[in-house]
Amino acid sequence: MDYNAIALLMFATMLLMMITGQRVFGAIGFVGVVFAFFLWGDGATDMGFQAVIKVMRWSALLTLPMFIFMGYVMSESRIADDLYRMFHVWFGPLPGGLAIGTILLMVMISVMNGLSVAGMAIGATIALPELLRRGYDKQMISGVIQAGSSLGILIPPSVVLVLYALIARQPVSNLWLAGVMPGLLMAALFVVYIVIRCGLNPLLAPAMAAEERARITWSERVHLLRAGLLPLFIFVAMMVPFLNGWSSLTESSVIGVLATLLVAAVKRKLTWRVMHTATVSTLQITVMFMMIITAALVFGAVFDGLGAGRSIQRFFTDDLGLAPWQIMVLMQLSFLVLGMFLDDTAMLVIVAPVFISLTKSLGFDLVWYGIMYTITCQIAYLTPPFGYNLFLMKAMAPPEFTMPIIYRSVFPFVLIMLLTLLLVGIFPDIALWLPRTVLGY
């Protein structure tokens, strides 16, 4: 059989296993090992062991449990409660004000951790009950929480950008800074949409009652502003030493954990229950990440050994004769389709190495492409049928949030994400201006 046909059969088999409900790491790893055995014999079965060794040597992966732990400590200790109260007091009088506050809360949470799941957990436990109690439309609630939580993988310290930096061999500091402006732009577009939509239909998101507004004094409003200093303290404590070269990425992630624990202790919310839940949850998520990465490395080694990456490159550039921008559009479209079925980590380790090599050969900036890829991952998180955030929302929300409601809720926000992707694609300086200004990239 032709090697290109074998590569296509590998990919189709993996997708079929996932569609039938198999575990992501099991489907990827099983297909990689089985095809390796039939292609190259007994010795190829060592590829799984070699992938484990490769993962263990990636010292930057030590940041994963640190950032995950930060997110769970904030979620379990409810550090974000005061933040949400601050946004409620300041934006509640506006139609959709609490939804705007939820987006801003997610921005703050993203600054303190690098995962979407932490934002989802905080949104579902803090924002969702309050939004429901105040009569917000369920579709609006679901869309706001899911879209806002996805900002965690774009705004630093993003775990996805750390993984991309490892594969693309780009400085994490450049990628983190490159994610700031697109992340804030996307958050601003979310807010603009909420303002316009709720202005046209105030029943979707009722404003705070006049009686409640009258009970809030200006001294209380000013006092609550101090809650915004907490994420700033954690962010500065973690990022300043790293950007100035005083600490490595791994050391900075440890500083972030210590800063988060200090904030929780000062607020007297650092209990044994918080530590136990955060530690167990961190272990579970970290192991899941590691197993997916290990399985994807095995699959990627077989896929690359078949010459599939070079075949794809020749197909785009020689057979189709496409221009660089046309190839870039096709790559992003393929990521969007794959994101309906694959985990973002699996996409990154299996498909991204091929596309990163192609991107470099076409003359595009790899830091800019990292931001394009991450925005595409955000869209994939919210895209039916298998968007990650869709199922997280269903698991965390009350029963009245049915899957049709959850599916419909994300489409306006997916369109906004596509607009952001288009803007960053047309104007690369949206992403590259900050790393050039701060680090001279």
Buried (B, 14 or more C-beta within 10 A) or exposed (E): EEEBEBBBEBBEBBBEBBEEEBBBBBBBBBBBBBBBBEBEEEEBBEBBEEBBEBBEEBEBBBBBBBBBBBBBBBBBBBBBBBBBBBBBBBBBBBBBBBBBBBBBBBBBBBBBBBBBBBBBBBBBBBBBEBBBEBEBBBBBBBBBBBBBBBBBBBBBBBBBBBBBBBBBEBBBBBBBBBBBBBBBBBBBBBBEBBBEBBEEEEEBBBBBEEEBEEEBEEEEEEEBEEBBEBBEBBBEBBBEBBBEEEBBBBBBBBBBBBBBBBBBEEBEBBEEEBBEBBBEBBEEBBEBBBBBBBBBBBBBBBBBBBEBBEBBBEEBBEEEEBEBEEBBEEBBEBBBEBBEBBBBBBBBBBBBBBBBBBBEEBEBBBBBBBBBBBBBBBBBBBBBEBBBBBEBBBEBBEEEBEEEBBBBBBBBBBEBBBBBBEBBBEEBEBBBBBBBEEEEB
